[in-house]
Amino acid sequence: MTAPRTLRVASWNIHGAVGTDGQCVPRRIAEVLRDLDADVIALQEVESRRTGFDMLTWLAAETGLMPVAGPTLVREHGGEYGNGLLTRLTLRSVYRLSLDYPGREPRGALDVILDLPGDGCGRADANHAGSPHLSASRPARETGWKEGKKNHAFTGERHDPAGRPGTAGGALRVIATHLGLRPAERRAQVQRLLARVRQGDHPPEHPPLPTVLLGDINEWFLWGRPLRWLHRWFEATPAPATFPSCWPLLALDRIWVRPRTRLLSLYCHPDPRARLASDHLPVVAQISG
C-alpha cells in the first residue's frame, strides 16, 4: 500500500535579509530556508536594491529550489523589491496579480500552478525551462503591473492531451501575497484576492484545484472583515504568532488551505537563527498532496 503523500509549505517575510541586529546577512536567510526543507516557500520583502544582487536567484541557488519572481517595486536605476516563491515542484503556470491601492506602496500576489509529484513526475530542477527567470513561451493573460515597471509576467503553461495541464500526480494552486498596512487597503486587497480565487484556473468541467493561500497578511484585527472573509472561503486555520520574531505577539503571517481537510498541521518555526535573521518568524504547514 502506498504511503499518503504530504507536502510542506512555508511563508516568511525575510525583511530584505536585515536581521534583528540591524545587519543585512542573506546567508542567514539561506540557512533557515534549508532547515525548513519545504516544497514551496513564499517569501516577502525580497530585496535586491540594498544587496546589489538578485537575492531571489541567489537563495534559489543556495537551497536548490526553483525561483518565481513577483517584484512589486522596480527602481529605474536597478534593483527590485517584493514577493518571491521558491519550490522544488515543477512550475506549470504563473500569474501576477496587482493589488495596488491608491496612494500606498505597490502590492501584488503570485498565483502559480504546480505539478504534484506522481510516478517520477513533478520534482523541479532549478534550471527547468519553465522558470520565469528564463525565456517563456508567451505573455501572461494579465500582468496587473503599472506602465513603466519592469514586466516579469510570463507564463509557460502545458496541457495534457485531455486539455487540462498536468501530470499523473495532479496539481496544486499556490497564491502568495503581502498585503498593505492600512485597514481599507487590506479590505480592498482581500476582495481582489478572493475574486481571483473564485475565478479559478481550471476548465468548468473539472473540479477546482486544491489551493493554498499564504503570506504576510498584515492583519492584526482578529475581528476585522479581511480575516472573516478569508475564513468564510477557506475556513479558519491555526494562527501562531510570528511578529516580532524576538517576542512574537501578532499572527501576521498566515496559511490557508482549501479544502481544509488537506491541512495536517500548522506551526511557526521559532529557531534562534530565524529570530535573528528577520523581524518575522516563518510559518509552516504540512498538507496532504
C-alpha positions in Angstrom: 0.0 0.0 0.0 1.4 3.4 -1.0 2.0 5.8 1.9 0.0 9.0 1.9 1.9 11.9 0.2 2.5 15.0 2.2 3.9 18.4 1.3 5.4 21.1 3.4 4.6 24.7 2.5 6.0 27.8 4.3 5.8 31.6 4.3 8.4 34.0 5.5 8.8 37.8 5.4 12.6 38.0 5.2 12.8 41.8 5.8 15.3 42.2 3.0 17.7 39.9 4.9 18.1 42.6 7.6 18.1 40.8 10.9 17.0 42.0 14.4 20.7 43.1 14.9 20.3 45.6 12.0 22.8 43.6 9.8 22.0 42.5 6.3 23.2 38.9 6.1 21.5 36.9 3.3 23.3 33.8 4.3 21.3 33.6 7.5 18.1 33.5 5.4 19.5 30.7 3.3 20.4 28.6 6.3 16.9 28.9 7.7 15.3 28.1 4.4 17.4 24.9 4.1 16.4 24.0 7.6 12.7 24.4 6.7 13.1 21.8 3.9 9.8 22.9 2.4 8.4 22.0 -1.0 7.0 25.5 -1.5 8.2 28.7 0.2 6.6 32.1 -0.2 8.9 35.0 0.5 8.0 38.6 1.2 10.3 41.7 1.2 12.8 40.1 -1.2 15.4 42.9 -1.7 18.0 43.4 -4.4 18.4 47.2 -4.0 20.3 47.1 -0.8 22.3 44.0 -1.6 23.2 44.9 -5.1 22.5 41.3 -6.4 19.4 39.2 -7.3 18.6 37.8 -3.9 15.9 35.5 -5.1 18.1 33.8 -7.6 20.9 33.6 -5.1 18.6 32.0 -2.5 17.4 29.5 -5.1 20.9 28.5 -5.9 21.7 28.2 -2.1 18.7 26.0 -1.5 18.5 24.0 -4.8 14.9 25.3 -5.3 13.4 27.0 -8.4 12.6 30.7 -8.1 9.5 32.5 -9.2 9.8 36.3 -9.1 7.0 38.7 -8.1 8.5 42.2 -7.7 6.2 45.0 -6.7 8.7 47.8 -6.8 11.3 48.1 -9.6 13.8 51.0 -9.4 14.6 53.0 -12.6 18.3 52.5 -12.0 18.2 48.9 -11.0 17.0 46.9 -8.0 13.8 45.1 -7.2 11.7 44.5 -4.1 8.6 42.4 -3.4 7.4 38.8 -3.4 9.1 35.6 -4.4 8.5 31.9 -4.4 10.9 29.0 -4.1 9.7 25.5 -5.0 11.0 22.0 -5.7 7.8 21.2 -7.7 7.6 21.8 -11.4 6.0 25.1 -12.4 3.0 24.8 -14.7 1.9 28.4 -14.9 2.3 31.7 -13.2 0.0 34.7 -13.0 1.0 38.0 -11.3 -1.9 39.9 -9.8 -1.7 43.6 -8.9 -3.1 44.5 -5.5 -2.1 48.2 -5.8 -4.1 50.7 -3.7 -4.2 54.4 -4.5 -1.5 56.4 -2.6 0.0 53.3 -1.0 3.1 51.1 -1.6 2.5 48.8 -4.6 1.4 45.3 -3.6 0.8 42.1 -5.5 0.3 38.3 -5.5 1.8 35.4 -7.2 -0.8 32.8 -8.4 1.0 29.7 -9.5 0.0 26.2 -10.5 2.5 23.5 -9.6 2.6 19.8 -10.6 2.3 17.5 -7.6 4.8 14.6 -7.6 3.4 11.5 -9.3 5.2 8.4 -10.6 8.6 10.1 -11.1 6.8 13.4 -12.0 6.6 16.8 -10.5 10.0 17.5 -9.0 11.6 20.6 -10.2 15.1 21.3 -11.5 16.3 24.8 -10.7 17.4 25.0 -14.4 14.0 23.9 -15.7 12.9 25.7 -18.8 9.6 26.7 -17.2 11.5 29.0 -14.7 10.3 32.6 -15.0 13.9 33.7 -14.8 14.4 32.1 -18.3 12.6 32.5 -21.5 8.8 31.8 -21.5 6.6 30.8 -24.4 4.1 33.6 -24.2 2.9 36.6 -22.1 0.5 36.1 -19.2 -3.1 36.8 -19.8 -2.9 39.9 -17.5 0.1 41.3 -15.7 -1.5 43.9 -13.4 1.7 45.9 -13.2 1.7 49.6 -14.0 3.2 51.1 -17.1 6.9 51.9 -16.7 7.6 48.9 -14.4 9.7 46.0 -15.5 7.4 43.3 -16.7 8.2 39.8 -15.4 4.8 38.5 -16.2 5.3 35.5 -18.4 3.8 32.0 -18.3 4.6 28.7 -19.9 1.5 26.6 -19.5 1.5 23.0 -20.7 -1.5 20.8 -21.1 -2.2 17.1 -21.2 -4.0 15.5 -24.2 -7.3 15.8 -22.4 -7.0 19.6 -22.4 -6.0 20.1 -18.8 -2.5 20.8 -17.7 -1.0 18.1 -15.5 1.0 15.0 -14.6 0.0 11.8 -13.0 0.3 13.4 -9.6 -2.2 16.2 -10.2 -1.7 19.9 -9.4 -1.6 22.4 -6.6 -2.5 26.1 -6.8 -0.5 28.4 -4.6 -1.2 32.1 -4.1 1.5 34.0 -2.3 1.0 37.6 -1.2 1.9 40.5 1.1 -0.9 42.9 2.0 -0.8 46.5 3.0 -0.6 48.3 6.3 -3.9 50.2 6.4 -7.3 48.5 7.1 -9.1 50.0 4.0 -6.2 48.9 1.8 -6.3 45.3 3.1 -10.1 45.1 2.7 -9.7 46.1 -1.0 -6.8 43.7 -1.5 -8.6 40.7 0.1 -11.7 41.3 -2.0 -9.5 41.3 -5.1 -7.7 38.1 -4.0 -10.9 36.3 -3.3 -12.3 37.3 -6.7 -9.2 35.8 -8.3 -9.5 32.6 -6.2 -13.2 32.2 -7.1 -12.4 32.8 -10.7 -10.3 29.7 -10.6 -7.8 28.5 -13.1 -9.4 25.3 -14.4 -12.0 24.4 -17.1 -15.6 24.3 -15.9 -15.8 20.5 -16.4 -13.0 19.9 -13.9 -13.2 20.4 -10.1 -11.2 23.3 -8.6 -7.6 22.6 -7.8 -6.5 22.3 -4.1 -5.5 25.8 -3.2 -3.0 27.3 -0.7 -3.1 31.0 0.1 -0.2 32.2 2.2 1.9 35.2 3.0 2.2 38.3 5.2 -1.4 39.4 5.6 -0.6 42.3 8.0 -3.9 41.8 9.7 -3.8 42.3 13.4 -7.6 43.0 13.9 -8.8 39.5 14.6 -12.4 40.7 14.3 -11.8 42.6 11.1 -13.6 41.9 7.8 -10.5 40.7 5.9 -10.0 37.7 8.2 -13.7 37.0 8.4 -13.9 37.0 4.6 -10.8 34.7 4.2 -12.1 32.3 6.9 -15.5 32.1 5.2 -13.9 31.0 2.0 -11.0 28.8 3.2 -12.3 28.0 6.8 -10.2 29.1 9.8 -6.8 27.7 10.4 -4.4 27.9 13.4 -2.6 31.3 13.6 0.6 31.1 15.6 2.2 34.5 16.4 5.1 35.3 14.1 5.9 39.0 14.7 8.1 40.4 16.1 10.4 37.5 15.8 12.2 38.3 19.1 9.0 38.1 21.1 6.1 37.1 18.8 2.7 38.7 19.7 0.9 39.1 16.3 -0.1 36.4 13.8 0.6 38.5 10.7 1.9 35.6 8.6 -0.9 33.1 7.6 -1.6 30.0 5.6 -5.0 28.8 4.5 -5.8 25.6 2.6 -8.9 24.7 0.6 -10.2 22.1 1.1 -9.5 22.5 4.8 -9.3 18.7 5.2 -5.9 18.7 3.4 -4.3 20.7 6.2 -2.5 18.3 8.6 -0.6 20.7 10.8 0.4 24.4 11.0 3.1 26.0 13.2 5.7 28.7 13.4 9.5 27.9 13.1 11.0 29.5 16.3 14.6 28.6 15.6 17.0 31.1 17.2 18.6 31.6 13.7 15.2 32.7 12.3 14.7 35.1 15.2 18.0 36.8 14.3 17.7 36.6 10.5 14.4 38.7 10.2 11.8 40.5 12.2 9.2 37.8 11.3 9.3 34.1 12.0 8.5 31.6 9.3 5.1 29.9 9.4 4.9 26.3 8.1 2.1 23.9 7.2 2.0 20.2 6.3 -0.7 19.4 3.8 -1.8 16.2 2.1 -0.7 16.0 -1.5 
